[in-house]
Amino acid sequence: MPVITIPKALRDRLGDEGSDALVDLMNAVIDQTRTDTWALIGERFERRLTEEFSKVNERFTSLEQTFERRLAEEISKVNERFTSLEQTFERRLAEEISKVNERFTSLEQTFERRLAEEISKINERITSLEQTFERRLAEEIAKVHERITQETAKLRQEIAELKADLIRWMFIFWAGQLVAILGILLAFFRK
């Protein structure tokens, strides 16, 4: 806390008690101003921080819901595709078994070869579908991760900018207070 001294001319005019009372009054004003300023800054910062955290939480909830919905849609599509493949396989297998029963003696070797080819095609198709699904799922997860990383970086940047603005305005406020106090003191000294 700065020490305030009263010049001799002013002390002679006000007397010792008046000078001490003036010093006490100025110290009380400085202390009260400092207390009020910190309380106001604290309230504003806390309110802003609460608002920003609320926005971030809403964004994360929205992203999570979107991700869950997309994942459910993709799983549903894959399940439908597997069901379709299964029905196609069952139908084709029934056709092949029918042909085998009709022409068992003359076409046994041909049937074995074709069945192997069909199974190979189905396995290739399933493998292809699995690879496509895994690739798309990896892409979606990467996009979500990238978006979360970007949003986090933006939020950190905004918080840093807010801190810088807050510190700048704090110094401007104190500089203004110092000028006002010096103006008051100069006014007293001139009289």
Backbone bond lengths (Angstrom), bond angles and torsions (degrees), N, CA, C in turn:
res aa  C-N    CA-C-N  psi(-1)  N-CA   C-N-CA  omega(-1)  CA-C   N-CA-C  phi
1 M - - - 1.451 - - 1.525 107.60 -
2 P 1.336 119.55 133.00 1.457 122.13 -178.29 1.533 110.83 -69.01
3 V 1.317 113.84 146.22 1.461 119.86 178.18 1.523 107.54 -90.21
4 I 1.311 115.39 127.13 1.462 120.29 -178.44 1.531 107.27 -105.38
5 T 1.321 113.61 123.40 1.471 118.21 177.45 1.524 107.65 -115.04
6 I 1.302 114.00 144.07 1.461 120.43 -177.89 1.533 106.70 -100.93
7 P 1.335 118.17 129.40 1.467 120.30 177.90 1.543 110.60 -60.92
8 K 1.311 113.57 155.08 1.455 120.21 -175.47 1.524 111.98 -58.72
9 A 1.339 118.03 -40.97 1.467 120.75 -178.55 1.530 110.23 -61.25
10 L 1.331 116.83 -43.36 1.461 120.06 179.67 1.525 110.60 -70.44
11 R 1.327 117.01 -38.02 1.461 120.82 178.88 1.535 109.57 -63.63
12 D 1.359 116.30 -39.13 1.463 119.04 179.13 1.531 110.53 -65.21
13 R 1.320 117.49 -37.45 1.445 120.75 179.92 1.521 112.66 -70.96
14 L 1.341 114.89 -44.68 1.462 119.16 -176.42 1.525 112.44 -84.10
15 G 1.284 116.66 -23.97 1.455 120.25 -174.86 1.527 108.90 85.79
16 D 1.320 117.11 168.65 1.478 120.98 -177.05 1.524 110.82 -65.58
17 E 1.287 117.03 -44.19 1.475 119.59 -178.25 1.532 110.61 -66.56
18 G 1.293 117.47 -42.24 1.464 121.03 179.38 1.524 111.61 -65.44
19 S 1.349 116.32 -39.58 1.471 120.35 177.70 1.512 110.83 -64.73
20 D 1.338 116.44 -45.06 1.480 119.90 178.66 1.523 110.55 -63.45
21 A 1.309 116.70 -39.23 1.461 120.32 179.63 1.537 109.93 -65.58
22 L 1.359 117.36 -39.65 1.458 120.73 177.76 1.523 110.91 -63.28
23 V 1.342 117.21 -44.20 1.474 121.42 178.18 1.523 109.69 -61.47
24 D 1.336 117.63 -45.52 1.474 121.04 179.67 1.528 110.54 -61.69
25 L 1.346 116.12 -42.11 1.462 120.07 179.47 1.524 111.01 -62.25
26 M 1.336 116.73 -45.65 1.467 119.80 -179.74 1.526 110.80 -64.73
27 N 1.322 118.14 -40.28 1.469 121.08 177.95 1.520 110.62 -64.29
28 A 1.321 117.65 -40.35 1.465 121.40 179.27 1.526 110.31 -65.18
29 V 1.340 116.86 -40.36 1.465 120.49 178.91 1.530 110.00 -64.19
30 I 1.324 117.41 -43.85 1.475 121.28 179.38 1.519 110.09 -61.66
31 D 1.338 116.76 -47.08 1.479 120.26 -179.69 1.520 111.16 -62.10
32 Q 1.316 117.44 -44.24 1.467 120.15 -178.49 1.530 110.92 -65.90
33 T 1.328 116.12 -41.01 1.459 120.37 178.45 1.529 110.45 -61.70
34 R 1.310 117.36 -45.90 1.465 122.15 178.40 1.523 110.29 -59.92
35 T 1.317 118.37 -45.94 1.476 122.63 -179.17 1.530 110.51 -63.03
36 D 1.323 116.18 -46.53 1.468 119.87 -179.92 1.533 111.53 -63.05
37 T 1.317 116.76 -40.83 1.463 121.21 -179.34 1.517 111.01 -63.53
38 W 1.312 117.26 -47.25 1.475 120.23 -179.87 1.521 110.96 -64.07
39 A 1.312 117.22 -38.42 1.468 119.45 179.54 1.530 110.23 -64.98
40 L 1.327 117.05 -43.47 1.461 121.05 179.33 1.529 111.32 -64.54
41 I 1.319 117.11 -44.51 1.466 121.16 178.90 1.521 109.92 -61.96
42 G 1.315 116.98 -43.57 1.464 121.01 179.66 1.514 112.08 -61.90
43 E 1.325 117.24 -43.68 1.473 120.92 179.86 1.526 110.76 -63.97
44 R 1.323 117.17 -45.11 1.463 120.48 -179.58 1.522 111.72 -64.23
45 F 1.325 115.80 -43.82 1.469 119.53 179.60 1.515 110.88 -62.94
46 E 1.315 117.14 -44.26 1.468 121.11 -179.15 1.530 110.82 -63.44
47 R 1.329 117.43 -42.38 1.459 120.68 179.15 1.529 110.66 -64.36
48 R 1.315 117.57 -44.46 1.466 121.80 -179.96 1.522 110.76 -64.70
49 L 1.325 116.43 -42.88 1.460 120.63 179.16 1.519 110.79 -62.45
50 T 1.324 117.20 -40.29 1.464 121.39 178.22 1.537 110.10 -64.20
51 E 1.322 117.34 -42.70 1.463 120.83 179.07 1.530 110.90 -62.42
52 E 1.331 116.92 -44.55 1.461 120.52 -178.19 1.525 110.99 -66.06
53 F 1.336 117.35 -42.04 1.461 119.81 178.15 1.519 110.66 -64.15
54 S 1.317 116.80 -35.58 1.469 120.33 178.33 1.529 109.97 -64.76
55 K 1.317 116.82 -43.09 1.467 120.19 178.64 1.528 111.24 -63.11
56 V 1.324 116.33 -42.94 1.464 120.35 179.92 1.524 110.30 -63.74
57 N 1.337 117.17 -42.96 1.461 120.47 179.32 1.520 111.09 -63.13
58 E 1.332 117.32 -40.46 1.463 120.94 177.85 1.525 110.29 -62.91
59 R 1.326 117.50 -41.05 1.462 121.99 -179.53 1.522 110.82 -65.46
60 F 1.349 116.72 -44.02 1.457 120.24 178.56 1.522 110.45 -63.13
61 T 1.319 117.63 -40.61 1.467 120.89 179.11 1.518 109.93 -63.40
62 S 1.312 116.58 -43.56 1.465 120.78 178.98 1.522 110.62 -62.74
63 L 1.324 117.54 -45.00 1.457 121.00 179.36 1.527 111.00 -63.24
64 E 1.309 116.33 -40.65 1.461 120.49 179.68 1.529 110.76 -64.16
65 Q 1.334 117.04 -43.49 1.460 120.43 178.90 1.523 110.98 -64.25
66 T 1.315 117.08 -41.76 1.463 121.12 178.60 1.528 110.43 -62.74
67 F 1.315 115.96 -43.96 1.454 120.39 179.07 1.524 111.03 -62.46
68 E 1.324 117.43 -45.97 1.464 121.52 179.51 1.525 110.70 -61.15
69 R 1.318 117.07 -43.34 1.455 121.18 -179.95 1.526 110.66 -63.77
70 R 1.336 117.03 -46.69 1.466 120.88 -179.95 1.518 111.21 -63.38
71 L 1.323 116.39 -41.03 1.456 120.28 179.62 1.527 110.30 -63.80
72 A 1.331 117.24 -42.64 1.464 120.98 178.37 1.531 110.36 -63.27
73 E 1.337 117.36 -40.91 1.455 120.65 178.30 1.526 111.24 -62.38
74 E 1.341 115.99 -45.23 1.461 120.10 -179.56 1.528 111.15 -64.52
75 I 1.308 117.19 -41.68 1.467 120.73 178.54 1.520 109.54 -63.79
76 S 1.317 117.30 -41.08 1.464 121.12 178.12 1.526 110.51 -61.53
77 K 1.329 117.35 -43.11 1.462 120.65 178.95 1.529 111.22 -63.01
78 V 1.309 116.27 -42.25 1.467 120.13 179.45 1.526 110.01 -64.46
79 N 1.327 116.82 -43.03 1.468 119.89 178.44 1.525 111.49 -61.99
80 E 1.320 116.98 -41.78 1.461 120.62 177.58 1.530 110.55 -62.77
81 R 1.314 115.76 -40.91 1.471 119.84 -179.97 1.522 110.47 -65.03
82 F 1.331 116.98 -42.89 1.470 119.77 178.51 1.531 110.96 -64.19
83 T 1.314 117.03 -39.18 1.466 120.15 177.76 1.522 109.64 -63.41
84 S 1.303 116.85 -43.63 1.461 121.03 178.28 1.523 110.78 -62.23
85 L 1.329 116.65 -43.80 1.463 120.44 178.46 1.531 110.66 -62.97
86 E 1.307 115.92 -40.67 1.454 120.24 -179.96 1.537 110.50 -63.82
87 Q 1.332 117.27 -44.10 1.464 120.67 178.63 1.526 110.81 -64.07
88 T 1.316 115.92 -42.03 1.466 120.02 178.25 1.525 110.31 -62.44
89 F 1.293 115.69 -44.46 1.463 120.24 179.01 1.521 110.95 -61.54
90 E 1.326 116.15 -46.20 1.464 120.04 179.94 1.526 110.75 -61.25
91 R 1.292 117.85 -43.28 1.459 121.91 179.23 1.520 111.36 -62.88
92 R 1.317 115.67 -47.97 1.467 119.89 -179.22 1.519 111.46 -64.62
93 L 1.323 116.02 -39.48 1.458 119.88 179.03 1.534 111.12 -64.21
94 A 1.343 115.82 -41.53 1.461 119.90 177.50 1.525 110.85 -61.88
95 E 1.306 117.03 -41.59 1.464 120.55 177.15 1.524 111.25 -61.08
96 E 1.305 115.19 -44.73 1.466 119.63 -178.74 1.531 111.22 -66.18
97 I 1.320 117.17 -40.40 1.460 120.19 178.62 1.527 109.95 -64.55
98 S 1.306 117.52 -38.83 1.460 121.77 177.02 1.522 110.98 -61.13
99 K 1.306 116.02 -45.89 1.467 119.83 178.17 1.526 111.38 -62.51
100 V 1.312 115.12 -38.68 1.468 119.91 -179.28 1.525 110.15 -65.71
101 N 1.351 116.26 -42.30 1.465 119.09 179.59 1.526 111.03 -63.96
102 E 1.331 117.42 -38.67 1.463 121.68 -179.65 1.527 111.96 -70.62
103 R 1.337 114.96 -38.51 1.466 117.55 -173.03 1.520 111.44 -124.19
104 F 1.299 116.10 36.32 1.462 122.42 -172.17 1.513 112.16 -55.28
105 T 1.296 118.24 -49.36 1.454 120.85 -172.87 1.521 112.33 -67.49
106 S 1.306 117.49 -43.55 1.466 119.86 -173.87 1.533 114.16 -86.41
107 L 1.368 116.97 -22.32 1.469 119.04 -172.63 1.535 113.62 -119.10
108 E 1.310 119.03 22.08 1.470 120.44 -175.88 1.529 111.62 -61.75
109 Q 1.316 117.07 -46.35 1.466 119.41 -179.66 1.541 111.63 -65.87
110 T 1.328 117.56 -38.62 1.466 121.13 178.83 1.535 110.80 -64.95
111 F 1.330 114.88 -41.79 1.466 118.96 178.92 1.529 111.34 -60.91
112 E 1.318 117.43 -43.79 1.471 120.96 -179.03 1.536 110.23 -60.89
113 R 1.330 114.88 -43.90 1.464 119.38 -179.98 1.538 111.14 -63.87
114 R 1.355 117.37 -46.49 1.474 120.78 -179.14 1.505 111.90 -66.16
115 L 1.328 117.96 -40.27 1.455 120.65 178.16 1.524 110.68 -60.78
116 A 1.317 116.29 -41.20 1.469 120.42 177.58 1.541 110.66 -62.88
117 E 1.343 116.07 -40.76 1.460 120.16 178.72 1.533 111.21 -64.09
118 E 1.324 116.09 -44.13 1.469 119.80 -179.94 1.526 111.15 -63.86
119 I 1.309 115.54 -44.17 1.480 118.89 178.73 1.517 109.91 -61.59
120 S 1.325 116.62 -41.06 1.465 120.30 178.76 1.528 111.06 -62.55
121 K 1.363 116.10 -43.15 1.464 119.52 178.27 1.527 111.50 -62.31
122 I 1.326 115.19 -43.80 1.470 118.88 179.75 1.525 110.64 -63.52
123 N 1.320 116.56 -42.20 1.472 120.14 178.47 1.524 110.94 -63.25
124 E 1.318 116.42 -40.53 1.461 119.89 177.69 1.531 110.75 -64.51
125 R 1.314 115.47 -41.68 1.468 119.87 179.55 1.530 110.87 -64.27
126 I 1.334 115.41 -45.40 1.478 118.98 178.44 1.521 110.22 -62.10
127 T 1.338 116.16 -43.40 1.469 119.93 178.30 1.524 110.39 -61.32
128 S 1.338 115.25 -42.56 1.466 119.42 178.30 1.530 111.29 -61.86
129 L 1.332 115.93 -43.48 1.464 119.72 179.05 1.525 111.45 -64.93
130 E 1.315 116.65 -40.27 1.471 119.85 178.81 1.521 110.33 -62.78
131 Q 1.326 116.44 -43.61 1.468 120.05 179.62 1.527 111.18 -64.08
132 T 1.337 115.67 -42.40 1.466 119.65 178.55 1.521 110.73 -62.32
133 F 1.327 116.35 -45.82 1.465 120.56 179.57 1.530 111.02 -61.87
134 E 1.323 117.00 -45.96 1.465 119.91 -179.58 1.519 111.15 -63.92
135 R 1.335 116.37 -40.32 1.457 119.54 178.98 1.533 111.34 -63.97
136 R 1.338 116.26 -46.48 1.473 120.02 -179.67 1.525 111.21 -64.82
137 L 1.327 116.53 -40.67 1.461 119.86 178.19 1.516 110.41 -63.34
138 A 1.333 117.33 -42.32 1.469 121.11 177.84 1.525 110.71 -63.01
139 E 1.343 117.33 -40.35 1.463 120.47 178.19 1.520 111.61 -63.62
140 E 1.332 115.66 -44.56 1.474 119.51 179.94 1.524 110.70 -63.90
141 I 1.306 116.56 -42.89 1.475 120.04 178.83 1.525 109.63 -63.36
142 A 1.331 117.20 -41.38 1.465 120.64 178.90 1.527 110.66 -63.69
143 K 1.351 116.70 -40.34 1.468 119.74 178.49 1.522 111.18 -63.50
144 V 1.333 116.08 -43.86 1.467 119.91 179.59 1.528 109.62 -64.02
145 H 1.324 116.82 -43.38 1.466 120.22 179.91 1.530 110.69 -63.29
146 E 1.333 115.97 -42.49 1.465 119.79 178.77 1.527 111.05 -63.15
147 R 1.343 116.40 -42.21 1.470 120.36 179.95 1.529 110.76 -63.55
148 I 1.339 116.00 -43.18 1.468 119.83 178.48 1.528 109.71 -62.35
149 T 1.342 116.94 -41.93 1.462 120.88 179.22 1.530 110.29 -62.79
150 Q 1.337 116.81 -43.14 1.463 120.09 178.99 1.523 111.78 -63.77
151 E 1.332 115.91 -45.35 1.468 119.72 -179.48 1.528 110.65 -63.15
152 T 1.336 116.24 -39.78 1.469 120.03 178.70 1.528 110.18 -64.36
153 A 1.331 116.66 -42.63 1.465 120.14 179.39 1.530 110.66 -63.98
154 K 1.341 116.72 -41.74 1.467 119.76 177.85 1.521 111.04 -62.09
155 L 1.316 116.23 -42.44 1.460 120.37 -179.68 1.524 110.27 -64.02
156 R 1.312 117.15 -42.96 1.471 119.69 178.25 1.529 110.69 -62.55
157 Q 1.327 116.42 -40.66 1.457 120.58 178.59 1.523 110.97 -62.67
158 E 1.329 117.08 -43.88 1.465 120.88 179.89 1.526 110.98 -63.88
159 I 1.318 117.12 -39.71 1.469 120.72 178.61 1.523 109.91 -65.07
160 A 1.347 117.31 -41.65 1.462 120.80 178.99 1.529 110.47 -63.37
161 E 1.333 116.80 -43.51 1.465 120.21 178.51 1.523 111.11 -63.69
162 L 1.311 116.96 -39.96 1.462 121.59 179.13 1.530 110.13 -63.20
163 K 1.335 116.94 -41.12 1.464 120.20 178.20 1.531 110.67 -62.76
164 A 1.341 115.43 -44.21 1.461 119.38 -179.38 1.531 110.84 -62.41
165 D 1.314 116.54 -44.51 1.473 120.35 178.10 1.516 111.20 -61.86
166 L 1.302 117.00 -41.88 1.460 121.76 -178.81 1.532 110.78 -63.42
167 I 1.324 116.93 -44.51 1.473 120.64 179.02 1.521 110.35 -65.36
168 R 1.336 117.04 -41.54 1.464 120.13 179.72 1.523 110.60 -61.29
169 W 1.325 117.05 -47.39 1.468 119.97 -179.51 1.526 111.17 -66.77
170 M 1.308 117.58 -30.47 1.459 120.12 178.01 1.540 109.66 -64.84
171 F 1.330 115.81 -45.24 1.465 118.91 -179.80 1.523 110.86 -66.79
172 I 1.324 117.13 -39.34 1.473 120.02 177.46 1.534 109.75 -61.47
173 F 1.311 117.15 -42.84 1.464 121.48 179.77 1.531 110.35 -61.73
174 W 1.330 116.86 -45.96 1.470 119.42 -179.02 1.531 111.45 -67.16
175 A 1.334 115.68 -36.80 1.464 117.94 177.41 1.528 109.64 -63.66
176 G 1.315 117.63 -40.58 1.466 121.64 177.39 1.522 111.65 -63.23
177 Q 1.325 115.97 -40.55 1.462 119.97 178.70 1.534 110.32 -64.54
178 L 1.338 116.12 -41.48 1.454 120.48 -179.80 1.528 110.16 -63.20
179 V 1.323 117.29 -42.27 1.464 121.10 178.82 1.534 110.03 -63.89
180 A 1.335 116.88 -41.88 1.461 120.34 -179.94 1.533 110.49 -63.69
181 I 1.310 117.65 -43.17 1.465 121.09 179.85 1.525 110.42 -65.71
182 L 1.342 115.89 -42.17 1.466 118.65 178.48 1.539 110.14 -64.00
183 G 1.325 116.41 -37.17 1.464 120.09 177.62 1.521 111.28 -63.27
184 I 1.317 116.36 -41.78 1.471 120.64 178.39 1.521 110.12 -64.02
185 L 1.338 115.83 -44.14 1.462 119.30 179.80 1.530 111.57 -64.03
186 L 1.328 115.52 -42.48 1.470 118.04 178.82 1.542 110.61 -63.15
187 A 1.320 116.27 -36.47 1.456 119.36 179.07 1.533 110.26 -63.70
188 F 1.310 116.95 -40.51 1.462 121.32 177.78 1.515 111.70 -67.65
189 F 1.306 116.91 -38.73 1.472 120.02 -176.93 1.524 112.56 -72.61
190 R 1.296 116.57 -28.33 1.463 119.50 -179.13 1.530 111.87 -75.89
191 K 1.264 117.73 -27.41 1.469 120.67 -178.27 1.466 108.58 -78.40
